[in-house]
Amino acid sequence: MADLQTKYQKLAQEFAKLRAQNQVLKKAVVDEQEKQNSLKDNLKEKDQKIRKFEQELDSLTFRNQQLTKRVNVLQDELEAAEGKGKKNKSREADHGMSNRAALPGVMNEELQSKIKENERLHKQVYETTQSHQQAMMQLQDKLSTLESLSSQHQNVLESSAKKHQETVERLQQEKAMLEVKLQAQEKEARESIQKAEESTQKLGVLEEELGGKVAWMTHIIQTKLPFNDTEKRELNALNVPTHDRKHQVSSVLNMEKCSHDRHELCAGLSNLHTYTEQRSKIFPVDSTTGPISAVNQKFCSYLHENASYLRPVEQAFKNFLDNIREESLTTLETATELQDFSAKFSKYIAYLEKLLPYQLLSLEEECALSTCPQTLESRNMELHASFKKLTAALAKLDTYLAVLAAVSTQSCDYPQANHRMFFEKLSECCQNLSNVMKDVSKNYNFKVSLEHQLPTASQKLRTTDECVVSSLISLVTCTGKIANFTKSNLEFLSTPPGFRTRGHTFIGTSQFEGAISSPAVTALRQKAVNYMTALSKPCPDSVPYERALRNQRILLSSTESQTGLAQQLAKTSEKMSQLEQDREHWKLEAQLVQIKLTKESQKCVVLEAELKRLRSGGKVTSPIDQESMVAQAMAKAVEVDTIPSRAPAKGKTEPQVDTSMLGQLEGITMDFGESDETSRENLIKSHYTTRLAQLTAQRQVVDGKVVNFSSECRALQKRLALAEKAKEKHVEELQTAHKNVTQLQDELQTTTRSYESQLSMMSEHLCSMNEKLTAQKDQIDALKLAAKPNKKGKSK
């Protein structure tokens, strides 16, 4: 994109240069044309002068020829006179001398007279030529001015004719359109007249019907409704007021827009807390490589709880939005759900205030690193200060939200005149929040840019910082939208809705001005709507009396049989539970008997071995040998599946009989002494206690793992959803970028082609102009050369 921009700039510069050169060349061409025209005019004048001079030269040559002829004649006469004088020299010497002296004088006089006449003729010729030239110049100037004036007048006439023709055509079109509209309006007028007549007929019918209904209703009201609650202000506030439905529709639309901005704000704050938690686990100590500090652990645990504070805020606002309907009036007095939203938002503000000291400690821990420069430390402190300002701005916003929510309580005594001021302060708080969020984003960008220059910055930290920066950018845009929304809709929010209660109109006190509405009006209206819909429903089909009695008998018999079956089911379930208990009891007894049997078999094996050794005269075995023998006997007892029953010996008691629901069971009573009973009880007790302890420990561990896994799954699900959204957004941006690139490439190709064609045309035009100029220069030079010999001839 940068290369394309630079190419466009270069092309634009070259185009501007060529355009300037083109203008210069145009001016030069115009100047040369003017020069050429002037040279043509001068050439014409020179030709005229040359013709005049040639004429004068011809006349002078003719006069010179006449003079030469006259001189020759005079010379001949002179010679003849001289010849005659020689002949009669002697006689007429005196008379000849006088004639000789007189002839040159006469000739000189004639020559002087001719010269003067020639000068006079030259002067007349020069004066006539000058006057003729001046007259010609004046006439040419007048001709040029008259031609320019005629061309201007012609252009004005043509333009005015075109304008008049266009206006005539436009007026004709408008006339045709007006005629069509007139016909359509006449048709609509006829139809409207028919509809008006029909509506007047219907109006008369309806007036008759409504008059009857009004009379009937007034009679019912006068006779059946003695109670009137419109005189008291407190009771009249419970009535459903009449209001402007358009205002309510616009309120619903504005709240839906605000809901979208609120969703973006909650999502951005949740992302900020989540990515901050991930960053605290990565920097200054990575939790995967080593343990993090106790401060960061506590900070991360608190940050992990952000969803438990943000979700109630979002849900409370959603409930508030769901309760706003188009058919019912919504004011600050009736918006009771705003109290829940304010309370949830206050809890979130307390949560942010709880995070501030841990954030400061975490930043101080980052500053305590050896690789942290002084500039980064100052940026960290500025970031903490900006987060403090953010918390203060949100707390201020919460204050005004609580004030607005308190209007819907019964104990609220805020006058309606102050509601505008509340909304103005709320708009100022939103604007302040937007500015503070911009400062937070700017300081965090400075901090990130300094941190990424450190050699200890890992790729994981950079990606997490990019996520935090993106969440801050989304918060900046979201807060800006909220600030613009409150600023643009301040007049709509601050002006009270146009509604009116029934009954008397009264003057408000200093605390209350105008009509009021109770918070219970919405619920009462909904009850009334439900009641009216229930009344409008048709009655269900009735059942005959005999069929109803028969159905009642069947129902009673079925209920009796149902109770009997329920009792039998309860008895059988009790028997099943008793049998299960007996089964478990006898199972335990069988295990105990098996244990006792193994012990007795071990003792018998030991005693038999001792008896054999005593009979053989051997020594008494040591306790270690006894233990080894007992172990061998236990191994043998495990391998043996069934032990054959022995006959009851003398001195033993008779077998006991135990009866239960499963039947009778003969139990062998064995007297092992008090030590065996106590050891058995202790063994069972220790077994069950250890088992219970193990199960409780396992359950606690499993519960902890489940909670951890569930929270991690929620976080991963959020991140997955965000990643999917980001992916879709990036895919769309990529597609738009590809489209823009292709479009720019096409535009570049078209512009390059157009520029090339223009440059080629300009170059061709310049070549043709240069050729014309050279040809004109050649013509001028040729004319100058042709004019020079003529001048030389004239000068000669």
C-alpha positions, 0 to 999 in steps of 0.5 A, a space after each residue: 500500500 505504501 508503494 502504491 501511495 508513493 507511485 500515485 504521488 510520483 504520477 501526480 507530481 509528473 502530471 502536475 509538471 506536464 500540466 504546467 509545461 502544457 500551459 506554458 507551451 500553450 502560452 508560447 504557441 499563442 504568443 507565437 501565433 500573435 507574433 506570426 499574425 503581427 509579422 504577416 501584417 508587417 509583411 503586408 505593410 512592407 509589400 505595400 510600401 515596396 509597391 509604392 516605392 516602385 511606383 515612385 521609382 518608375 515615375 522618377 525614372 520617367 521624369 529623369 528620362 524626360 529630363 535627359 532628353 531635354 538636356 540632350 536637346 538643349 546640348 544639341 541646340 547649344 552645339 548648333 549655336 556654337 557652330 553658327 557662332 564660329 561662322 559669323 564669329 566676326 560679325 556677331 562676336 558681341 551678340 554671341 557672347 551675350 547669348 553664351 552668357 544667357 544660355 547657362 543661366 536659363 538652363 540653371 533656372 529650369 533645372 532649379 525649377 525642376 528640382 523644386 518641383 521634384 522635391 514638392 512631389 516627393 513631399 506630397 508622395 510622403 505625406 499621402 503615404 503617411 496619411 494613408 497608412 494612418 487611415 489604414 491602421 485606424 480602420 484595421 483597429 476599428 475592424 478588429 474591435 468591431 469583429 470582437 464585439 460582433 463575436 461576443 454579441 454572437 456568443 451571447 445571442 447563441 447562449 441566450 438562444 440555447 438557454 431560452 430553448 432549454 427553458 422552453 423545453 423544461 417548461 413544456 416537460 413541467 407542463 406535461 408533468 403538471 397535467 399528469 399530476 393534475 389528472 391524478 389529483 383530480 382522480 384522487 380528489 374524486 376518490 377522496 370525496 367518495 371516501 369522505 361521503 362513506 366515512 361521514 355515513 360511517 361516522 354517523 352510525 358510529 356516533 349513534 352507537 357510541 352515544 348509546 354506549 356512552 349513555 349506558 357507561 355513564 349510567 353504570 359509572 354513576 350507579 355502580 362506581 361510588 369510589 373515585 381515586 383521582 382526587 388524591 395524588 398518591 392514589 392517582 399515581 397508581 392509575 395507568 397514565 395515557 402517554 405518547 407511544 412514539 416516545 416509548 418506542 424510541 425509548 425501547 430503540 435507544 435502550 437496545 442500542 445502549 444494550 449493545 454498547 453495554 455488552 461490548 463494554 462488559 466483554 472488553 472489561 472481561 478480556 482485559 482482566 483475563 489477559 492481565 491475569 495471563 500476563 501476570 502469570 508470564 511476567 516478571 516470572 513465567 509460571 511454567 519455569 518457576 514459581 510466581 510471587 504470592 502477590 501475583 498469585 493473589 492478584 491472578 486469583 482475584 482477576 480470575 473472579 471477574 466473570 462473577 462480577 461482570 455477568 450479574 451486571 450484564 444479566 441485570 441490564 438484560 432484565 431491565 431491558 426485557 421489562 421495557 415494553 412498547 405498550 407501557 410507559 417507562 419512566 425513572 419512577 417505574 424503572 424498578 429493575 434499575 436498582 438491581 443493575 446499580 447494585 451489581 455495578 456497585 459490587 463490580 466497582 468494589 471489586 476494582 478497588 480491591 484490585 488496585 493495591 495488588 496491581 500496584 504491588 505487581 507493578 512495583 515487583 516489575 520495577 524491582 527487576 534489574 533489567 527495568 530502566 528508569 523510564 519504564 518504571 515511570 511509565 508503570 507508575 503513570 499506568 497505575 495512576 491512570 487505572 486509579 483515574 479509571 476506577 474513580 471515573 467508574 465510581 463516579 458513574 456508579 454514584 449517578 446510576 445509584 441516584 437515578 435508580 433511587 428515583 423508583 423507590 418509595 422513599 425518594 424525594 428528588 424533585 423532577 426538576 433535578 432529573 435533567 441535571 442527573 442526566 447531564 452529570 451522567 453524560 459528563 461522567 461517560 465523557 470523562 470515562 472515555 477520556 480516561 480510557 484513552 489515557 490508559 490505552 496510551 500509557 499502556 502502549 508506551 509501557 509495552 513499547 518500552 518492555 518489548 525493547 528489553 532483551 528479556 521480553 519473550 514471544 509469549 509476553 508480546 502476544 499477551 500484550 497485543 491481546 491486552 492492547 486490543 482489548 483496551 482499543 475495544 474499550 476505548 471505542 466502546 466508551 466513546 460510543 457510550 459517551 456519544 450516545 449519552 451526549 446525542 440523546 441527552 435532550 431525549 433522556 432529560 425531557 420528561 415523557 408526555 403522559 397525563 394521569 386521570 382526574 383533576 389537574 392540580 398544582 405541584 408542591 415544591 418537591 413534586 412538579 407535574 404528574 407522577 407515576 408509581 413503580 407498581 403501575 407496570 405490574 398493575 397494568 399487566 394484571 389488568 391486561 391478563 384479566 381482560 384477556 381472560 375475560 375475552 377468552 371463550 368459555 369451554 364446552 360444558 360436560 353433561 352432569 351424568 358424564 361428570 358423575 361417572 367420570 368422578 366415580 372412575 376417578 375415585 376408583 382409580 385414586 383408590 387403586 392408585 393409593 393401594 398400588 402406592 402402598 404395595 410399592 412402598 412395602 416392596 421397596 422397604 423389603 428390598 432395602 431390608 434384603 439389601 442390608 441383610 445381604 451386605 451383613 452376611 457378606 461381611 460375616 462371610 468375609 470375617 469367617 473366612 479371615 478367622 478360618 485362615 487364622 485358625 488354619 495357620 495356628 493349626 499348621 503351626 501347632 501340628 509342626 510343633 507337635 511333630 517336632 516335640 514327638 520327634 524330640 526336636 527343639 522348640 522353634 524360635 519366633 523367627 521360624 514360627 513366623 516363616 512357618 506362618 507365612 508358608 501356611 498363609 500361602 497354602 491357605 490362599 491356594 486352597 479354595 475349599 476346606 473340608 468340614 470337620 466333625 464337631 468336637 466335644 466341649 463345643 457348643 451347638 451351632 446357632 441358627 440365624 433366621 432372616 428374610 432370606 431364610 435360615 443359616 446355621 452359624 458356627 460359634 467359635 470361642 477365640 477369646 476376647 482378644 480376637 473379638 477386639 482385634 476383629 472390631 479394631 481391624 474392621 474399624 481401622 479398615 473403614 476409617 482408612 477407606 473413608 479417609 481415602 474416599 474423602 481425600 479423593 473426593 476433595 481432590 476431585 472437587 478441586 480439580 473439577 472446579 479448576 477444570 470447569 473454570 479453565 474450560 469456561 476461560 478456554 471457551 471464552 477465548 475460543 469464542 473470542 478467537 473465532 470472532 477475531 478469526 472471522 473478523 480477520 478473514 473479513 478484513 483480509 477479504 476486504 483488503 484483497 478486494 481493495 488491493 485488486 481494486 487499487 491495482 485495477 485503478 493503477 492500471 487504468 490511471 497508468 494507461 490514461 497517463 500514458 495515453 495523455 503523455 503520448 498525445 501531449 508528446 505528439 502535440 508538442 512535436 506537431 507544434 514544434 514542426 509548425 513553429 520551425 516551419 513558421 520560423 523558416 517562412 519568416 526567415 525566408 520573408 526577411 531574406 526576400 525583403 532585404 534585397 528590396 530594401 537595398 534596391 530602394 536605398 540605392 
